[in-house]
């Protein structure tokens, strides 16, 4: 999987045509220009992936987005609290059943 991502970025970098006159950021090198473009794509994709994972998997949206990054709220959403309560109830039930079974086995 990692190799395919690297291959995609390498292909995109090779297939991207550099402008006739390179920007100052590229230090007048086409290789540096392609590397800068690939770095920009990686940074953008990592930010979007982080946002997608936090939003879809954890049900949270960022409270602030700045040049330093994204800030997430510490409080759990209602759905998360409900899921935790259901899991805790299941755990309590399993613990009680296990305790009851262990007590019966000790009595035997």
N, C-alpha and C positions, 0 to 999 in steps of 0.2 A: 504494500500500500504506500509506504513512504517513497519507494522508488518511482512509482507512477506519478506521485505529486511532483517529485523532482524533475521527471521527464516532461511533465506538462509545462512547468516553469521554464525549463531549458528550451523547449520547443517554442514557447511564446516569446522568449527572449531572442531567439535566433530569427524567428519569423517577423519580429517587429522591426520595421525599417527605421533607422535612425534618421533624424532630419539632416539636411545638407549642412546646416550650421548648428553645432551642438551647443546646448546651454552651458553656462559657466559651471553649473553643478557637476557636469560630466568631466570636467578637467580636460576637455578636448580629447577624450578617449571614448570610442564607441563601446568598448567593453564596460567601462565604468557607467556609461549611460544605460546600458542594458541591465547591469546589476542594480542600479538605482531604481529602475522601473520594476524589476522583480521584487525588490525589497518593499516598494510601495504597495505592490499587489499582496504580498504576504501580510503586511501590517493591516491592510484593509480587510482581508479575508479573516484574519485572526480576530479582529474586532467584531465582525459580523457573526462569526461562529460563536464567540463568547456571548454575544447578545442573544443569539438563537437558542443556545443551550440553556442559559439562565431563564429565558422567557418560557420556552416549551417544557423543559424538564422540571425546573424548579418553580415555575409559576411566578417569577419575580421580574419586574421591570426596573431599569436603572432609575434612581432618583436624581442623578446628576451625571452629565457627560461633559468632561472638560479636556483640556490638553494633557492632563495628568492621568486620565482614564475614566472609567465608569465607577460610580458609587452605587452600591446596592443597599436597600433597606434591610435592617436586621430583623424586623418583625416578620413572623411567618404569616402566610395568607390563611384564610379561613379553610380552604381545601386542605392545606398542609396540616393544620391543626386537627381537622377531622380525621385525616388519614393516620396521624400519630395516635389519636385517641382510640381508633379502631384497632390498630396494631397493639397498643398497650392492653386493651381488653382481651385480645387473643392471647397475648403473652401471659396475662394474669390467669386466664382459663387453663392454659397449658401447664402453668406452674402449679395450680391447684390440683389438676388431674395427676400430674407427676408426683406431687406430695402425697396424694391419697393412695396411689399405687405403691409408693415406697413404704408407706405406713402399713399397708396390707402385707407386703412381702416381709417386713420386719416381724409382724405378728405371727406369721406362719412359722 
